[in-house]
Amino acid sequence: MGTHPKNRRLCVTADVGPFSVSVGFDDDGRAIEVFMTGRGKTGTALNDHLYDLGVTVSKIIQGDED
C-alpha cells in the first residue's frame, strides 16, 4: 500500500482478468467505497455497468441500500 496525501483516502487496486477493482478505506481502515472498471474505452456499456455496480456496492457498504 502506498503513501497518499492527507486529503486522499487509502485505496487498494487489484487487476482481475480484464478488470480493475479499487477499494477505498476510511481513517479507521474500513472499506467504504468500491470502483470497478474494464480495460478499454471509457463510456462503453460494460464500463458504465461496472461503474453502476461499484456505486451500488459502495452504498451497501455504507448502509444506504435504497
BELKAVEN-V414316 format. One record per residue. RES is the residue in one letter. SS is DSSP state (alpha for helix, beta for strand, coil for the rest). PSI is psi in degrees with one decimal (* if undefined). NEAR is the number of other C-alpha atoms within 8 Angstrom. Layout:
{{RES:SS:PSI:NEAR} {RES:SS:PSI:NEAR}}
//
This chain:
{{M:coil:133.7:5} {G:coil:171.0:4} {T:coil:138.5:5} {H:coil:149.8:8} {P:coil:156.3:5} {K:coil:-26.4:5} {N:coil:7.9:5} {R:coil:145.5:6} {R:coil:154.1:10} {L:beta:135.2:11} {C:beta:132.9:9} {V:beta:131.9:8} {T:beta:137.8:8} {A:beta:142.9:7} {D:beta:131.2:8} {V:beta:101.1:7} {G:coil:-130.3:5} {P:coil:9.9:7} {F:beta:160.5:10} {S:beta:140.2:13} {V:beta:132.9:12} {S:beta:137.1:11} {V:beta:125.9:12} {G:beta:143.0:12} {F:beta:148.1:13} {D:coil:-177.2:10} {D:coil:-20.3:6} {D:coil:3.2:5} {G:coil:10.9:6} {R:coil:138.2:7} {A:beta:129.9:9} {I:beta:-11.1:11} {E:beta:152.3:14} {V:beta:136.7:12} {F:beta:135.7:11} {M:beta:137.6:13} {T:beta:157.7:10} {G:beta:152.3:10} {R:coil:132.8:7} {G:coil:-159.2:4} {K:coil:136.7:5} {T:coil:157.3:5} {G:coil:2.9:6} {T:coil:161.1:7} {A:alpha:-41.2:6} {L:alpha:-48.7:7} {N:alpha:-37.8:12} {D:alpha:-41.6:9} {H:alpha:-40.2:8} {L:alpha:-40.0:12} {Y:alpha:-48.9:11} {D:alpha:-39.0:8} {L:alpha:-43.6:9} {G:alpha:-42.2:12} {V:alpha:-43.3:11} {T:alpha:-45.7:9} {V:alpha:-42.0:10} {S:alpha:-42.7:11} {K:alpha:-40.3:11} {I:alpha:-44.4:9} {I:alpha:-38.4:10} {Q:coil:-1.6:8} {G:coil:12.0:6} {D:coil:85.6:7} {E:coil:10.6:6} {D:coil:*:2}}
//
